[in-house]
Amino acid sequence: MVGMAGFDMTALLRPGLADGEAEWAGDPPFNFVGGHNDPASVPFGGFAEAAATALARHGPALAKYNLGGSPQGHLPLREFVSEALARRAHMSTDASEVLVTSGSLQALDLVNAGLLAPGDPVIVEKATYAGTLSRLAALRADVHGVELDSDGMRIDHLNDVLESLRRQGRRPKFIYTIPTVQNPTGTVMPVARRIELLETARRHDVAIFEDDCYADLVFNGQRPPTIRALDSGGGQVVYCGSFSKTLAPALRLGYIVADWPVISRLLALKTDAGSGALEQITVAEYAAAHFDDHVDALTAVLSKKCDAICGALRESFGELARFEEPRGGIFVWVALPDGTDTDRLVAPAAARGVEFNPGSAWCTDPDYGASRMRLCFGHLPPGDIAAGIAALADVVRASLS
Ligand SMILES: Cc1ncc(COP(=O)(O)O)c(C=O)c1O
């Protein structure tokens, strides 16, 4: 609402502040943006039961910050995280090495805040999560992209980048990777390459930041061991995960796993008086009984939606769209003919009711990303996926003619 004439607060905003957000204009009919999930798969009935049980047990503790417990987060939730990581990702972790965060975005913020100073070199996959790239840019990190193939980050190129930095006397703070269901490319790094990545990082004495928020959503059910699990020496990998993609993004629950000397320092940076307790107690209660069954069912739904979008892309785009079938998750990464500028397609696509993520924000080299786009297939029902992709194909064809 616009205030009455009088004091102009906006005149006081500090120089260099980011531009204001546009007012939310509602959900478009064909929403392929962001990391939205399948609405019908959200286990809200299970959440309701779990919340009732959890509140009966922990209700009075809501009177205290952190439920009167550790600021690292609700212990049963941290115990679930460590038990699930051991069972599902071969990673043995103690609950004392888990820090619950408000989404894994807060995990990124804490790890970055703990490790990065302006100008520090950081290595990332050439196409990677835009939320990571924008954070690294805001922190004025010196970001270096590594080439990708169908198995994720290419180790030969990683080695070249590390050697070149070493010749300049520069040691990167960390290698940030999304090894399991990479965002945006949807690849899964095989175990052998994970070991090579660790060996390479070790040779160069560089840490790894492993972001694993899609790892439970591998379509063939074969989640590889985490890189942190393979780090037998321990301590070289800081790991983060999330309940956003497996349960619901609106929960805002994620976690960091690292050795205590690191966790203790990141905890000192987490000055928010604790992540939401209602989410924590509900998810701890729900997940202990239902997580595996829920994730199996969700993955089957997402796999069908993935088939739907890949089929629609082939049908509507034909030769115009090149992509690899994602191995899991909720995104497909599509390359359009060279010279296409997907940023310029946003407005005409919106006019047809379609929203997608243009590739430039997802790449260390915006020119490489310009002809690419990321499409989230998690949210829409298959029929709408097909209609939305057909509309998007019309927009792309019109731009080329
Ligand atoms: C790779 C990656 N990391 C972190 C996040 C942040 O997710 P959240 O804060 O919802 O856990 C996302 C969200 O899409 C992501 O794709």
The ligand as a MOL file (V3000), in Angstrom:
LIG
                    3D

  0  0  0     0  0            999 V3000
M  V30 BEGIN CTAB
M  V30 COUNTS 16 16 0 0 0
M  V30 BEGIN ATOM
M  V30 1 C 21.0620 -27.2790 -5.2240 0
M  V30 2 C 20.1740 -26.5590 -4.2810 0
M  V30 3 N 20.6330 -26.2310 -3.0710 0
M  V30 4 C 19.8680 -25.6030 -2.1760 0
M  V30 5 C 18.5650 -25.2530 -2.4820 0
M  V30 6 C 17.7660 -24.5330 -1.4430 0
M  V30 7 O 16.6380 -25.2530 -1.0840 0
M  V30 8 P 15.9250 -25.1320 0.3360 0
M  V30 9 O 16.3930 -23.8830 1.0000 0
M  V30 10 O 14.4860 -25.1140 0.0140 0
M  V30 11 O 16.3650 -26.3550 1.0960 0
M  V30 12 C 18.0460 -25.5670 -3.7370 0
M  V30 13 C 16.6590 -25.1890 -4.0970 0
M  V30 14 O 16.1810 -25.3440 -5.1790 0
M  V30 15 C 18.8720 -26.2390 -4.6570 0
M  V30 16 O 18.4290 -26.5790 -5.8680 0
M  V30 END ATOM
M  V30 BEGIN BOND
M  V30 1 1 1 2
M  V30 2 1 2 3
M  V30 3 2 2 15
M  V30 4 2 3 4
M  V30 5 1 4 5
M  V30 6 1 5 6
M  V30 7 2 5 12
M  V30 8 1 6 7
M  V30 9 1 7 8
M  V30 10 2 8 9
M  V30 11 1 8 10
M  V30 12 1 8 11
M  V30 13 1 12 13
M  V30 14 1 12 15
M  V30 15 2 13 14
M  V30 16 1 15 16
M  V30 END BOND
M  V30 END CTAB
M  END
